[in-house]
Amino acid sequence: MEAVEEYEVLQPSLKRTLRTFWRASGHRHVKRFTREVYHRADIGCGVDSCTSCVRSQIQGELDGSRPLLVLTVDVVMKQITFCERCLDNCVIPATVLNEVRRRSLSMYARMKKLLLPGNPAAAAANGGGVADVELTDDAGADVRRFYLFSNENFEPTYVEEDDEETAAERDQRLIEKCATWYQSHLPGCRVILLGNHDDPASPTESQDAVSLEPTLSAPSNTSDGTGMDISPRGPSAVDIGQAAFERLTVEQWARELQAEIADALEYVAAARPDCASGGATADDDGCYPAHLSEAEMQAGIETGRYYSGILNMFTGSFQNGYVKCGKDEFKVSGTANLNRAIHGDNVCVEVIVGEHANASASSSTAAAAAAEADAPEELVGEESEGATLLDATKDEKPAECIKQECRVVGILRRNWREYCGTLLPVDEAAEVTGTHHAVQRVFVPVDARIPFIFIDTRKSGELDGKRIVVAIDSWDRFSRKPCGHWVEVLGDVEDMEVESAVILREHDVITRDFPSPAYKELPPANWTASADEIARRMDFRNQLVFSVDPPQCKDIDDALGYRVLANGHVEVSVHIADVTHFVRPDSWLDREAAQRCTTVYLVDRRTDMLPSLLTTNLCSLVEDQDRLCFSVVWEFDQRNEICATRFGKGIIRSRRAFSYKDAQALIDAGGSDEITQALQGLNRLAKLLRSKRFERGAVELESPDVKFEYELTDIRKMEKYILYDTNRMVEEFMLLANVSVATKIFERFPTCALLRRHPPPMEVRLKALQRSLSQHRLEFEFGNSRDLNASLKRIVEKSDSRLGSALRIMTTRCMSQAVYCSSGDSGADDLRHYGLCTDLYTHFTSPIRRYADVVVHRMLAAALDLEAMDTSFFQELPAQCEALNRRHRNANWCGRESTKLFAYLFLKKQGSVATVATVVGATEKRLSLLAHEFGIEATASVDVSAFDPETQRVTLTSGRHVNLFDHVKITLNSSNKHFRYNITAELL
């Protein structure tokens, strides 16, 4: 047994100070905040060899025999990749972490990963925290150490505020004082204050030692109660002033590291004081206006002159977007008005009023054209050539809905992230390979909403034809484009594994393995329910239960039961996997699921929300195995009306696991066996429920879906996905279960139920669709959902199937996005689901793959008094709903991008394919086409002599007229212009 030493540490006397600062809050308000800061004398240095710090003996992980690096704010903000890949044995002052959090939440999140597997704030509360981060580079895998040092709570390193200095100047003093204290505290250790190229911490020609101010004395209480001295060892506060730390830049340190990490210099973001390579010099006016200072922005927001909000670029364009400022929305057009803002940035904007709006738009267009002259980007244009009508649904707000124009005058917070893409090819004559000198290249992000990025690299030739990851370092007013550096090579362009990884990474899908504590919470693979557990549940094992899913489905969430009762009534049951039995609230598994939010499905793979032992085994309702479930049971009378509903936890043993096709074959065969009779009964009842739903005003919509046949990387066939009656049968009972559960949990939790609401459609788009249909002399009414569905039904009955399918798809594109919400955050009218025409709706039926359903299961259990629910969760529900909406939206787009990739690879292999398509959209340059045979969309570039934006009628230079909903003969082709995969078409 190990001997454990215990120390009784007396609480030292605490000194309290107040910090006051101002911050923009909302789009037109600046608020004053005051924070209490407590100073203590027992915070450890974190070095393993230190014998003076009690906490270092407990937590010490930093290696005192190696150089100790103290990082500055600029190093973290501008060299985060270098920090992640190359740095070790680092001290992160709390001053640095707080400022990084203020400037960039995404950068703060990356720092948290370096500092601690959990929340770094927890470490700060205990005086610091150490994280071992395993990273891989050319030198192999090793462990790097980062220590969070609470310098502002440690009395010897605290600095009083000076009214005449800026916040940045005070932060610099705090960081330098922290480095000086470490050098005096550990005189035998090499302490380096690491600065960026332009950082005040970088070495100058006359480097002076930085001393501690003699006004601060050593803490009065230096005993821990056992005679152990816990004051900083070494000289007194006055003597400390003689100790000098070393100053180095990241580039200097990278050169020292090259013996260990050969590519260390590649990870260093280049110094760009004026970015002269961008095409301007410091003597001219620059490519863009200067940004306002933070003080100027805050003052303008307070007076109402400026607004603040998040910049959202329209799909396929890095030059056009909008800013949502509270209830106000403003369009931003052109690179001059964007003024170096990038999609996702929190910006400060000024509204352009009156005739200045049009003048500004035209001048910004001219400025953009001038800035792009002779630049490689001009070959791309302002929009991605493959942007289809489907892609436009990525925009939360259509461009035609926003009338007011604005310009960006400053950046409140950058939202830069790492971007996947490829280097723009250069002429062979200009290519430089195998050189030690950096070559400037142009990086093309796969996301067309992001501008091209200049990077310098010594591996220019090696990076050609590769998918790489690039981080933005800076974008000053003298550079046409942002400047950055590459951080990772993902692999070859058009490699299916690599491209799938790009899709997941671009949409922020968590692909890491689950942490070991989460795996430890899993039951054994041979787990079975105990007798006590079974006794608490409804037992359906002797009743007929089966599942109907897509072919080869492994994560079976739901099963159906059907039986005729003695009174002649019919009992239908929906059984949903009881995931919450295994995933307990606030467990490691629960926290992982809450962060991932959803399983992400690509064409050939999936990224699970939960470990596979649960998703494909213990929770999956596979046939011939006892499985726990949460059930909804309805009793239908002879008039097919629901006369009773009950909920409860149960146990089932599924008789069969059907595919939709196989279940449909049994129904069509018309056998007399029990399963066939049950399938026929369910199908008959589902059709009645569906008919009643549409009579109430539900809208029948449609989305194109594609099916691929492939083996490994060989894509052999592409065709439209076929829907059977059994698809609609399962859908109908899942909808009914979701509505029933929503009603139940709303009764119990009227102010905090997790619901899924669907706002009414965007009228501006429906009106445009109405005008286009009028060209075909078709009436289209949309006063309410009942009118809309009646119009769709009437037009479909009068027209051919291709036009009907195209119309339903286009109507789907006019819909608003359904979102998760807490019932207390919206009014009663806002809780309705427009598409389903129901007052309340939620998601209950897929807890294996959706975290929203896990939450709803817990709410239903609490509503039935089966389990208690932690009321503190209700306070977190709105934030969780935001995460659910974001992850759900990204997962949908991952699936669509994967479909586009497979379609591109199929057509590249197959060559041009002739087919018939329906025109579903038009602009002055392109047509959007729906190829019914394959269920995919394509764009056709056309030469237009006249275009009517009201009706989207196009007149080609050949004299041919093309209207919306016309059927045209086309050839489908693959396009990878600038390595952005698209399906294009050519009119025949």
N, C-alpha and C positions, 0 to 999 in steps of 0.2 A: 504494500500500500504506500502511495506517495504521501510524503509529509506536506501538509498544507499550512502555510503561515497566515495567520489572521491579524489584521491591523485594525485597531479601533481609532478611526480618524475623527477628530473633533471637527465640527462645522466651523470654519473660520468666519471671522466677521465679514459681512458683506457690505460693499459700497454700492449705492444706487445712483445712476444718472439717468436723465431723460434725453432722448433724441427726437427731434422734430424735423419733419420733412414734408414736402408737398408732392402730390402725385395726381396725374390726370385720371379722373374717374368718370366713365361714361363719355359721351361724345361732346359735351359742352360744359364739363365741370372739372374743377381742380380742387382737391380736398387736402386738408392738413391732417397729418398723422403724427401721433406721439407714441414712442415706444420706451419702455423701461429697460435699462441695461444694468445688470448686476455684475460686479467684479468680484472675483475670488482668487485665492492664492494657491490652490491645490490642483491646478490643471497640469497634466503631465506632458512631456515633450514627445512621447511616443517612441523613443529610441530604446532598443532592447538592452543596450549596455549601460544605460543610465541607472545609477543607484540612488539618485536623489529624489526622483519623482515616484511617488507611490503608484500613481495610475500607470506610469510607464512600466513598472514592474508587472502590473496586471495585464496591460494591453500592449506593451511595447512590441512593435513589429518592425519598425524602421531599423536599418542596419547602420550602426554607428561607425563601422569600419569602412563604409563607402561614402562617397560624396552625398551630401544632403541638399536637395534642390528645393528652394522656396519659390513658388510660382506666383506670377503677377496676373492681373486681370487680362492684359493684352495677350499674354501667352495663351491663356485658356480660350479667349474669344477668337483669336486669329490662328492659333496653332493647336487646336484641339486634337486633330489627327496625329500630330507629332506626339502630343501627350499620351494618347491612347496606344500608339504603336511603339514608342521608343523610350519614354521616360520611366524611371524607377526611383524608389526611395525619395518620394516627394512629400513636402509639406504644403497643404492647401490652407492658407489662412482663411478664417471665416469671413473676413472682409472681402476676399476674392469671390468666395462662393455666393455671398449675398449680392454682390454687384453683377455677377454673371446671371443670377436669377432675375435681377431687375432688367437686364438688357435682353436676355433671350432664354425663354423657357426650354426650348429644344436643346440649347447648349447646357443648360442647367441639368436637364435629364441625363445627358451624357456624362456630366461630372458626377452625378449621383451614382451611376453605374461604376465609375472608377473608385469612388470613395467607399461604398458599402453596398452589400447585396440588398439591404433594406433601405430605410429612410435615413439619410445622413443627419437629419435634424435630431434623431435619437442619439446619434453619436455625439453631436454637439452638446446635448444636454448633459452628457456624462464627461464633458471636457474634451472630447475628441473621439475619433474612431478610425479604424484601420481596415482597409480592404485589400485582399490579395486578388489581383486580377490576372488571369491566365491569358496571355496573348501569344500569337504566333507571328514570327517574321522570318526573314531569311536565316537568321541565326538559330532558329528552332524555337520550341515552346519553352517559356520560362514564366516566372511569377514576378509581378511588379507590385510595389507597395505604395499606397497613397494614404496620407494621414490628414484628417481634418483637425486643425488646431484653432481653438476658440480664442483667438488673440484679443478680441474686443471684450471678452469676459475675464481675461487674465490681467490682473492689476499691473504687473511689470511691463506688459506690452500695450496697455491702453494709452490712447492719445486724446488729450482734451481737444474739443473743437475750437477753432479760431474763426471768429466772425469774418475775417478778411480773406479767408481761403475758400476755394471751391471744394465741393464734395470729392472731386477726383484728386485734388491735392492732398486732402486729409487722408483719403484711402491710400495714397502712395506713402505718406508718412507712417501709417499703420503697418503697411507691408514691410517697409524698410526697418521699422523698429522690431518687427517680428524676426526678420533675418538677423539683425544685430543681437537680439536676445539669444537666439539659437547658437550663434558663434561664441558668445560669452559663456553660455550655459554648457557648451560642449567644445572647449578650446582645442581639443585634439581632433576635432572633426572638420572636414572641409565643407563649409557652408557656402552655397552658391545662390545668389538671387538671380533667377533666370528671367531675362527680359526679351521682348520682341525686338525687331529691327529698329522701330521708332519708339520703343518704350522708354520712359524716363529711367527705368531700372537698367537699361543697357549701358555698357561701359562707355565712358567718354575719354577724351584725350587726357584730362586731368581728373583721374578718379580719386575721390576723397572718401575717407571712411565716414560712415554714418554712425553717430553716437546717440545713445539714449539721453533724454533730457534729464539733467541732474535734479529737476524739481520733484521727480518721483522717487520715493524712498522704497526700500525693500519692505515687504509686508510685515506688519508688526507681529502677527501670529505665525511663527515658523515651526511650530511643533505639532506633531500629529497626536500627541497625548501619550506616546510611548517613548519619548525621548528622541525620535527620529526627526532629523532636520529636513523639512520639505521645501525650504527656500531654494531659489536657484543657486547651484553651486558655482564657485568661481568668485570673481571680484564683486565688490559692492556696486550699487547703482552708479556711483560716480566713476568707479574703476571700469565699469562695463563700457563706458564711452570709449575706451582705448581699443576695444575689440572691433575688427573690421571684417566683414564678410567679403566674398568675392562676387564680382558682377560678370555675367556672361550673356551673350545673345544666344538664341536658339540655334543659329547657324554655327556659332563657335562650339556649342556643346554637341551638335550633331557631328561635327568633324572629329571630336574626341571619341564619339561613339562608333565611328565607322569600323573600328577594329572588331566590335561586337556585332553591329548591325550594319551590313554593307550598304543598304539602301536608306540609311538614316536621312541623308540630305534630300531624298526624293519626297519625304513627308513634311519637309519644311516649306511653309507657305512663303513665297518670294516677297521680298520687300518692294513695295510699289509706291514710293512717295508721291509720284505724279502720274504713274501709269502712262508714260509717254508713248508706249507701244499702242495705246488705244487710238492714236491719231491726233493728239493735241499736245501742245506744250504749255508750260506754266505761264508763258507770256500772253496767251490769248484768253478769251473769255470762257473757254471750256465748252464741252458738249452739252452740259446741263446747268441749270441754275444751282446756286449753292443752297443747301438745306438750312432751314432756320435752326437756331439753337434750341435746346430743350426748354430753357426759360421763355424764349419767344413763343414757342408753340403753346406752352401751358398758359401764358398770358392771353394769347389769342383765343384759345379754347374757352377760357373763363369769360371773355368779353363777348363771345359768340361770333367772332370773325372767322374762326377756323372750326373744323369738325375733326373728330378722330374716329377711326373705324378700321376694319380689316379689309384689305384689298383682295378681291376675288377676280381672277382673269377668266374671260370667257374661253370655253373649250376650243383648243386649236389655235389660240392667238396669245402672243406675249405682248401685244400692243394695245389691246382693248379689254377693259374690265370694268368693275364697279366697286364702290365702297359703301358698305352698310354702316350708317352712323345712327344707332338707335333706331327710330322709326323712319329716318330719312335714308334715301339711297341716291347716289350720284354716279354717273358714268364717267370713266376716265378713258380718253382716246388719244393714242399717239405716244411715242416714247418721250417727247418733251414734257407732256403733262404728267406722265408717269414718273419722270424725274428719278430714275434708278430704283423705283420701288418694284418689288417682286411679289408674285402670288403668295398670299398668306401674311405679308408684312402688316403690322399695325401702323397706319399712316396718319399724318395730319394733312388735311386737305382744305383748300379754299374754293368756294363755289364760284363758277364763272357765270356771270349774269348777262342778260340782254344780248345785244348783237355781238358781244365779246365771245360768246360761246361758239358760234360758227367760225368766227375769225380765229379763235384759239385752236379749234379742231383742224382747220385748214393749215394754219401755220405750223401746228405740231406735226401734221403729215408731211409738210415741206421740210421741216427740220429733220424729221426721221429719214426722209429720202436723202437729204444732204449728208447726214451722219453715216448712212449705209453705203454711200458712193464708194465704189471700188472695194467693198468689203465682201467676203465670201458669203455672208448671210443673205445678201440680196438675191441669191439664187433660190432661196427658200420662200421669200415673201412673208407676209405677216400672218398667214394661217397655214395650218397643216393641210395638205391637199387631200388627206383622207378623212377629214372631219365630216361625219355623216349626221343625219337627223337624229340617230340614236345617240351620238356623242353629245349633241346639244342638250340632252336631258341631264348631263352632268352638271349643268349650270342651275343653281338654285333659283336664279332669277333670269328670265329671258331678256335679251338686250332691248327688245322693243318695249318692254315695260318701264324702262328707266329713261326719263326725259332730261333731267338736269345734268349739266356737265360740271366737272371740277378738275382741279390740278393738285398734284401732291407738292406740298411745300416743306415737308420734313418727315423723318422716320422716327416714330416713337419706340418701336421695338421690331427688330429684324426677326424673320421667321425662316432664315436660311437653314437648309438641311443638306444632306448628301444626295447628289443626283446621279442617276444611272444614265449612261449614254455612250456615245462613240465619237472618236476624233474625226473631224471633217478631213477627207483625203486631201493631200497636197500634190502638186506636180512632182514627178520623179526627179526632175532637175533641181528642185528646191529641197528635196528630202535629204535630211542629214541623219545618218544612222551610225551607231557605234562610236559616238563622240562623247566626250566628257563635258561638253558645253551644253547648256540648256537651250532648247529650241522652243519657240513659241508656236503653239497649235491652237486650233479652234475646236472646242468641245460642243457637240450637239446633244442636248438632253433628249431622252425619249418623250418626256412630257413637253408638248409644244407650247405650254403656257409659260415655260421658263426660257429666257433669252440664252443665246449662245454665250459661252464662257471662254475667256482666254486662259490658257495654262502654259507654264514653262516646264519642260521635262527633258531629262537627259536620256530618256528611253523612247524617243519619238518613234523609231521604227518598230520596236517591240510592241507598242500599244496600238498600232494600226490593225484594223479588223477585229478589235477586241471590244467587249462590253466592259467599260470601266466605271468607277465611281469617283465623282469629283466633288470637292467642297469649295464653296465660294469664300475667298479671303477678304476681298474689298471691292468696292465700286465707287471710285471718286468721280468728281464731275469732269475730269479730263479724259475719261475713258469711255468709248462707245459701249463697251460691254463689261460685265463684271470680270474680275480676275480671280483665279483660283488655282488649285493644284489637285492632282489625282491622288487618291488614297487607297484604291484597291482595284485589282484586275479580277473580273468575274469569270471571264472565259471568252470563247469565240462567238462572234456574231452568227446568228441563225442556229446555234446549238440549242436543242430543245430544252435541255436542263438549264442552261444559262439563261435563256429567254424567260423561262418560267420563274427562275429566281429573280430576274429583273422585275417581272410583273408583281410578285409578292413584295419585293422591297420598295418599289415605287408607291405601293398602296399601303405601306406601313403595316404589313402583316407580320405578326410575331411568329418566327420560324424556329426559334431556339428550342432546345429540349426542355422538358419540365425539370425544375430543380429537384434535387434528391429528397428534400423534406416532403415534397408533394408525392413522390413515388412511395415514400414510407407510409403514407396515409392510406394507400390502396390495400384492399383485402387480398388474400391469396387467390390465385387463378382458379382454384377448385372450390371457391366460396359457395356455400349454400345457405339459404335462409333458415334461421333457427325455428324450433317449434313455437316458441313464444311470439316470434315475429309473425309467423303465419296465423297464429290465433287472433292477432289484433287486426287482421285484414279480411276483406271480402275474398272468398275463394272461388275463382272462376275456372279452376283447372279441369273441372268436369263438364264445362260448357264449351261449345264450339267457338273457337277464336282463331283468327288467321290474319296475316299481314299481306298487303299489296303495295309493292314498291317498284322503283326502276330496277332493271336487270342488274344482278350482281351487287345489290345493295348490302352493305355490311353493317352500317349503323342504323338499325331499324328502330325508329322512335315510337311507332304507333301500330296498333292492331285493332281489328274490328270483331265484334261479336253480334250474333243475330239468333233470336229464337222466338217461336210463337208461344205465347202464354196460354194457360188453360181458359182464360176468359175471352180468348180470341184476339187479344191485343198483341202487338209486336214489341219486343224489347230489343233495342239496339244499344250496344255499348262500345265506347271508344276507350281503349287502354293505352296509356302513355307511359313510357319508361320512367321509373321512379329514380331519377338521377339524384335527387336530394337525399335519398337514403345513404348514399355513399359520399356525397359532397356536402359536408356540414358548413354552416355559416362561418365565415372568417377563418376557415382552414386554409392551408397552403393551396389545396386544389381549388377552393372557392376563389381565392384571390387571383390565381392564374386564370381561371375561367372569366372572372369579372374584368380582367385586363384584356383578354383575347376577344371576348364577347361573342364570337361566332366561329364555327368551322368554315374554312374557305375552300371552295371547290373549284379546281381548274379542270380542264377537259380530261387530263390523264392522272390527276393526283388530288389529294386533299391535305389541308393542314388542320389538324384537329384542335378543338377547343379544350378537350380533356384527353388524358392518356388512353391509348388504344385498348387497354385491359377493360376499361369501362365502355368505350364507344362501340367496340365491335364484339364484346363478350358479355360481361356481367350485366350491363344495362340494355344491350341490344336484345330486342324481343325475337330471338331466333326460334326456329321451330323445335319442338320436342325437348324444350328445356324450361324448368320453372323460372319465372322471372317476376320481379316485383314491379308493380305498376301503380299509377294514379288513374282512376277510372271515372268516366262520366257515363251514366246510364239513363236512357230515356224510355218511357213507355208511350207508344203510339196507339191511339184508339182506332176504331173501324173507319173513322173519317180521316185518318192519317194526321191527326192533331196530337201534339204532345200533351199528355195528361199528367205526367209525373216525371220529375228529374231528381236524380240523386248522385252524390259525389262520394268518393271514398278511396282509400288506399287498398290495393288488392294484390293478388298473385294470379298469374295466368300460366298456361302451357300452350303455346301456339301450335295449332294442328298443321298448318302449312305456311310457307313463306312464298307467296306468288309474285311473279312479275306482272306488270299491267297487261302485257300481251297474253300471258298464260291465263290470267283470270278472265280476260275478255273471251278467250277461246272457249273456256268452260261455259260462260254465259251463253255464247252463241250456239254451242252444241246442244244445250237444253237438256242435260241429264236430270235424273230423278234422285241422285244421291244427296246427302245432307249438305255437303259443301256447295254444290252447284245451286241447290235450292236457296241457300243462304245468300250466295252471291247475287242471284236473280232478285231476291227480295230486297237486298240492300240497293241494288241498281234501280229498281222500280221506285223505291222510296226516295232515293237521291234525286231522281228526275222530278218528282213532285216537289221536293224541297227547293230545287233549283228554279222551277217554274214560279213558285210562290215568291221566291226572293226577287226575281226580275219583275214580277207584278208589283211588288212593294216599291220598286225604283232602283234596284241594284243595276249597275252598268256592266254589260258583258264586253270585256276588253280582250286584247290579244297582243302577244309579243312574239317576234320571230325566234325560233329555236332551231339549232343545228345539231345533227348527230354525225359523229365521225366513227369510222371503223379503222383501227390502227393496230399495229403490233410493234412495240418498242417505239422507234422513231419513224417507222414506215406508215404513213397515212394513206390508206387504200381507198377510202370512200368518204364522200361528204354528201349528206342529204338532209332534207327537212325532217325534223323530229315529229313523229306521228303521235297524236293524242287519241286515246281510246275512251270509250264511255267509262271504263274503270278508273281512268285518271280523274274524271269529273266526279265519279262516285266517291272516291276517297276524299277529294277536295271538299265536297259538300258536307261530309260528316266532320271533317276537321274544322271547317268554318263554324258549324253548329256547336262544336265543343268549345271553341274559342269564345263565341258569343255567350254561351251559358256560363262559362267560368268568369268572363268579364263582369257579367251581371252579379254573380255571387260575391266576388271580391270587392266590387264597388259598393254593394250593400253594407259590407263590414268596414271597409276603409274608403269612405267617400272622398276624403281629402288627400289620400296618398296611395291609391291603387295604381299599379303600372298598367297603362292602357296603350293601345295603338290607335292613333287618330289619323284621319285622312282629310285634309282641308279641301274645299271645293277647287275645281280646276281653274287654270289661268284664263280668264275671259278673253284677253287679247289674242291668245293663240286659237281659241275656239272661234272667234270672229273671223280670223284669217282663214281658218278651215271652212267656215261657212261661205265666205266669198269665193273660195276655190270651187266648192261644190256647186255653187250657183252657176258656174260656167258650164256645168253638165246638167243644168236644170234640175238639180236635186235639192229638196228642202231639208234644212238642217236646223233643228231647234234644240236649245240647251238651257232653258230657263231653270230647270232643276234636273236631278238625276233621272227621274222618271221620263221627262221629255227627251233627255239625251239618249237614253236607251231605246225609247220608241223610235226616234229618228234613225238610229243605227239599224234597228231591226227592219224598218221600212225600206231603207236604202239597200240593205243587203238582200232583201227579198226581190227587189227590182233589178239588181245588178248581178254581174257574174261573180263567181266566188273569189277571183283574184282582187277585184275592186273592193269587195266586202272585207276581205282580209286586210288589205292595205288601209282601208278606212278605220278599222278597229285599231290597227297598230298606230296610225297617226293620232287617233283620239287618245290612245294611251299616252302618247308623247305630250299631249296637252294637260295631262293630269299633274296635280301637285304631288309631292312626295309624301307618302305616309311616314309618320314618325312615332317613336315611343315617347310617352310623356307621363308625368305624375298627375293624377286627376286634380290635385290641388293647385296645379300651375296654370290651369286653363278654365275658362267658363264652361258651363254646361253645353252651350252650342258648339264650342270648340272641340269637344270630345267625340263628336260624331265621326263615323267613317263614311265618307261620301260614296266611295266606290261600291261598298257593300250595302249602303243605305241602312245602317244600323246605328242605334244611339251609343252603344258601347261595344268595344272589340278589344281583344288582347291576343297575345301569343302564348299558348299553353301546350301545343302538341309536338314540339321538337326540342326538348330540353337537352338531348345529347349534343346538339349542334348550335343551340342559341341560348345565351345566358339569360335573356329576357324571360324565357320560359322557365328557367330555374327559379328566378325570383317569383314569378307568378305561382309556381308550385308551392313555394313557401307561404305566399299570401293565402292561397286556397286552403292549405293545411291549417293556418292560423284562423281563417274564417270558419273552418269546421271544428275548431277547438281540438285539433289533433296534435298540434305542436304550437309552442309559443314563438313569437317573432320578436327579435330585438328591435325595440322602437327607435333606437338610434339610427337604424338603417334608413328610416323614412326621411331623415334629414339629408342623407347622402343620395337619395333616389334621383333628384333632378340632375346631379352631375353624372350619375351612372347612365341615365337616359341619354345624355349628350354623347357619352362614349359609345353606347349601343348604336345610336343613329350613325355615328361616324364610321364605326367598324362594319356595320351592316351595309352601308353605302359602298364602302371600299371593297367589301367582299363581293358584292354584285358586279362591280367594275372589274375585279380580278377575273371573274368568270367570263365576262364579255371580252376582255383583252386576250384571254387564253383562246377563246373561240376565234377571234380575229387572227391570232398567231397560227392556229392550226389550219384555218382557211387559206392563209397566205402560203404556208408550206405545201398544202395540197395543190394549189393552183400553180405554184412554182414548179412542182414536179410534173403536174398534168399538162401544163400549158394553157393557152386560152380556151375557154369553154363558151359555146354559144347557148343562149337561153332567152327567155322572155321575162321582162321585168315591168313593174309599175312605177311610174314617176311619183315619188312621195315628197319631194321638196325641190326647190330651185332657187338659185341666186344668179347674179349677173355673169358668173363664171362657171358654175357647176350645176349638175343635176344629181339629186339623191334618188337612188333606184332600189327597189325591193325585188330581188330575184326569188320568186316563189318556189322554184324547183329545189333550191338549196336552203331557203329560209335565212338568207343573209342580205345585208345592205352593201351597196357599192356607190362610188361617186364617179361621175363622168365629166371630164372637162370639156366644155363646148365653147365655140366661137359665137357670141351673141351679138345680134344687131339691134335688138330691142328687148326690154324686160319690163314687165308690169309687176311691181312689188305687191300690189294689192291682191292680185289673183295668182301671182307667180307664173304667169304665162310668159313663155320664152319664144322669141323669134330668132332662129339661127341665121347666120350669114348666108346660108344656102337658100333661105326663104322658107324653110320648114318651120311650122309652128308646133310647139310642145306644151301641153297643158298638164296641170296636176291631175293624177289618176289615169293618164294615158298609158296604154300598154305599148311597149317598144321592144324591138329585138336588139340584143346587145351581145357583146362578148365580155366575159369576166376575165380579169387579169390580176396578177400579183404585182405589187409595187413596194419597193423598199427605199424610196428616195430619202437620203440622209438617214438610212437605217431605221426609219419609222415604218412599220409594216402596215400596209393598207390593201384593201381590195378595190381596184378601179374597174371602170367599165368603158366600153367604146360603143357608141350608137352605130347600128348597121342601117 
